[in-house]
Amino acid sequence: MTDETRDSNGTILNDGDSVTLIKDLKVKGTSETLKRGTLVKNIRLTGDTGEIECNTKQVKGLVLKTAFLKKA
């Protein structure tokens, strides 16, 4: 097993990639919901292969699970 970060389709993700949400996600601690199909640009990898960090127009400093993303 390697420690590469992969999206829901198994595509390898890198710093600076753009991803699309494949499911509506409620953001904990806010009243915001990120809609399916939302494009998130310029992601940052974390030490955890199942998570990425990103910023959206609605929420800054967001951590998303890679199971809900696909590479754009």
C-alpha positions as CSV (number, residue, x, y, z in Angstrom):
1,M,0.0,0.0,0.0
2,T,1.3,3.4,-0.9
3,D,0.6,6.7,0.8
4,E,-0.7,8.5,-2.3
5,T,-3.8,10.6,-1.9
6,R,-6.5,9.4,-4.3
7,D,-10.0,10.6,-5.3
8,S,-13.2,8.5,-5.3
9,N,-12.3,7.0,-8.7
10,G,-8.7,6.1,-7.7
11,T,-7.0,9.0,-9.5
12,I,-3.9,10.3,-7.8
13,L,-4.3,13.9,-6.4
14,N,-1.5,16.4,-6.2
15,D,-1.1,19.9,-4.5
16,G,-2.7,22.5,-6.7
17,D,-5.2,20.2,-8.4
18,S,-8.9,21.0,-8.9
19,V,-11.6,18.7,-7.7
20,T,-15.4,18.4,-8.0
21,L,-17.7,17.3,-5.3
22,I,-19.7,14.2,-6.1
23,K,-22.2,14.7,-3.2
24,D,-23.9,17.6,-1.3
25,L,-21.9,18.1,1.9
26,K,-23.1,20.0,5.0
27,V,-20.2,22.0,6.5
28,K,-20.0,21.3,10.3
29,G,-20.1,24.5,12.4
30,T,-21.9,26.5,9.7
31,S,-25.2,26.7,8.0
32,E,-23.5,26.2,4.6
33,T,-24.1,23.2,2.3
34,L,-21.6,22.6,-0.6
35,K,-23.6,21.4,-3.6
36,R,-22.7,18.4,-5.8
37,G,-20.7,19.6,-8.8
38,T,-19.0,22.4,-6.9
39,L,-15.5,23.0,-8.3
40,V,-12.8,23.4,-5.7
41,K,-9.5,24.8,-7.0
42,N,-5.9,24.7,-5.7
43,I,-6.2,21.9,-3.1
44,R,-3.5,21.1,-0.6
45,L,-2.6,17.6,0.5
46,T,-2.5,16.8,4.2
47,G,-0.6,14.1,6.0
48,D,-3.7,11.9,5.9
49,T,-4.3,10.2,2.6
50,G,-8.1,10.3,3.0
51,E,-8.3,14.1,3.4
52,I,-7.4,17.3,1.5
53,E,-7.4,21.0,2.6
54,C,-9.0,23.7,0.5
55,N,-10.9,27.0,0.4
56,T,-14.2,27.7,-1.2
57,K,-16.1,30.9,-1.8
58,Q,-18.3,30.1,1.2
59,V,-15.8,28.5,3.6
60,K,-12.1,29.0,4.2
61,G,-9.8,26.4,5.7
62,L,-12.0,23.5,4.8
63,V,-10.9,19.8,5.1
64,L,-12.7,17.4,2.8
65,K,-12.7,13.6,2.6
66,T,-11.4,12.3,-0.7
67,A,-14.2,9.8,-0.9
68,F,-16.5,12.7,-1.9
69,L,-14.3,14.2,-4.6
70,K,-13.2,13.5,-8.2
71,K,-10.4,15.1,-10.0
72,A,-11.5,17.8,-12.5
